Amino acid sequence: MFLAACLWRQAGFGRDVPLPFWSAPAQLHHRLTLQVGTAWLAAFLACVAAAARAARNELAGLQRAEAAGIALGRTARSHLPHAVDHVLRTPVVTTRTLADS
């Protein structure tokens, strides 16, 4: 399935989707250099699985923060719920971008 997806992408279909590979613990990355053949593939897939677990945990934390932001409620003068939404959805937040949103 992975090979078919790579060939499909190489033919110009779809778009690039980065794997969360680098989110895996460093010791798993270091083990890759010591492997060859199917052992390397197994170690690589272990990195991908560990990175996917880390991404799932990160997503769960963001969803909890979003739910807490929604629970704040909105008053006529409060911009806090909108600010929480902006902070959660923007990769880099500065005071200027927060004030402009």
N, C-alpha and C positions, 0 to 999 in steps of 0.2 A: 504494500500500500504506500509506504514512504517513497519507494523508488518510483512508483507511478506518479505520485504527486510531484516529485522532482522533475521527471520528464515532462509532465504537463506544464509546470512552471517554466521550464527551459524553452518550451515551444511558444512561449509568449502569453499564455493564459493566466488568469488570476493575478494576484499581487503578492509581494513578499510579506511574509509573516514571521517576524523574528522569534526564535525560540527563546525561552527564558533560561538558556543554558548557563549563562554566567552568574546566575543567582545561586547556583549550587555551591556547597562548601568548597573551599580551596583544596582541601585534601583529596577530594574526588577528581579535581582537575589534574593534580599532580600524579595521580595514579594512571592517568591516560598515557603519559609519556613512557611508562614502563611496559605497556601492553602492545601487542601486535595481533592482527587477524581478528578472529571472533572474540578473543578476550578484550581487545580494544573496543569492539562494538558493544559488548556487554557493559564495559566501564562507561562508555559514552552514554548509553541508554540509562545507566544508573545516575549519571549527572543530569540528564534531562528529567528523569523522574524526581530527583531531589529538588531541582529548580522549579518544577511544576508544583510540588508541594509548598515550596516557599512562596510562589506566586499566589497559590490558593489561599494561604494564610494572610498574605498582604491584602488580597481582595476582600477577605472576610473582615479584616480590620477596617478597611475603607467603607464597607457596607455598614458596619456598626457605627462608625463616625457619621455616616450619612443619616442613619436612623436617629441618632442623637440630635443632629442638626435639625431634622424635620420636627422632632418632639419639642424643640424650643418654642415653636409657635411664633407668629408674627403679630406685632402690634403696629400702630400707626407710625411710630417713630423708630422702631427697631429695624435695623438692617442686618442683624446678626445671622438669621437663617440664610439670607442671600450671600453673606460673606463666607459662611461655612461651605455653602454649595460651590462658590468660586474657588476656595482653597482646595477643596477635594478634587475639582475637575481641571485645575491648571497645574502643569508640572513645575513651574517656577513662579512663585508669588512674591511680588515686591509691594511695598506700601503704596507706590504709585499705581500699580495695576489693580490693587485692591480698592483704592479710592476711586479709580475710574470705572470700575465695574458696577 
